[in-house]
Amino acid sequence: MNRFDKLAEEWDLEPRRVLMAKNTFNEIQKKVSLLEEMEVHDIGTGTGLLLLNFVDKVRHITGTDNSKEMLDILANKLKQSNIKNTSLKLFDADIDNLPINSYDLTVSNMTFHHIQKPADLIKRIYSSLRSGGKICIADLETENGTFHSKQNLKGVYHFGFDKNEFLSWLEEANFINTTIETIFKIDKEGRKFPVFLAYGEKT
Ligand SMILES: C[S@@+](CC[C@H](N)C(=O)[O-])C[C@H]1O[C@@H](n2cnc3c(N)ncnc32)[C@H](O)[C@@H]1O
């Protein structure tokens, strides 16, 4: 059982997480016009707090995650709401292959700081997008290691990201029209942690 397997049952009980995913979705919508023929991929989808916003707006969403327990919670939600246009896949974004030329939009919320080689994943995401496809990644800006409690640091590979460096990874992967901006601040135990949204387009 990994750390997220253990957290799965209680994940949605923290209002901060629900709010964070909703904020990210709203900001994605400012960058991307969601169309009903689109195929979307959500990496590190968890219990679907971001993914569920897309289900009535696009043709199909694939949610991937390496925590079976998180995916099981989401599978239950999909079943209960009779949502049919979503596939879930147990998938380790650090090692498993992404399909080529398969998605119109790849999104991710608060997952990249758990990825060992984010620049490499961004390149693989580029290959997985169709021509004209878009990437939208939301995650923490550089923090001092206090966002996660000490007992929850396993699997945290980055204390947030420097926005310029993250943007350069998108450019190295050949994304164009790239932007990165602070979209909101997470209020956690009286401290504010800025979150960015990184955006790019495949030619
Ligand atoms: C902070 S949670 C965010 C979940 C969801 N995106 C949300 O906004 O609520 C990070 C998610 O990334 C997943 N994750 C961590 N490392 C991963 C990896 N290497 N491959 C795929 N998913 C991973 C975890 O299992 C967890 O569900």
The ligand as a Gaussian input file, in Angstrom:
#p B3LYP/6-31G(d) Opt

LIG

0 1
 C       -1.941000      15.206000      -4.239000
 S       -2.810000      13.905000      -5.026000
 C       -3.837000      14.794000      -6.189000
 C       -5.008000      13.978000      -6.664000
 C       -5.963000      14.722000      -7.597000
 N       -5.301000      15.172000      -8.795000
 C       -6.612000      15.876000      -6.885000
 O       -6.472000      17.013000      -7.340000
 O       -7.292000      15.652000      -5.865000
 C       -1.559000      13.198000      -6.065000
 C       -2.032000      11.986000      -6.856000
 O       -0.969000      11.562000      -7.705000
 C       -0.868000      10.155000      -7.646000
 N        0.509000       9.780000      -7.991000
 C        1.634000       9.988000      -7.255000
 N        2.705000       9.513000      -7.909000
 C        2.242000       8.998000      -9.079000
 C        2.865000       8.349000     -10.179000
 N        4.196000       8.126000     -10.202000
 N        2.097000       7.954000     -11.216000
 C        0.752000       8.165000     -11.200000
 N        0.107000       8.776000     -10.193000
 C        0.837000       9.176000      -9.142000
 C       -1.261000       9.792000      -6.222000
 O       -1.655000       8.448000      -6.099000
 C       -2.392000      10.785000      -5.964000
 O       -3.652000      10.276000      -6.344000

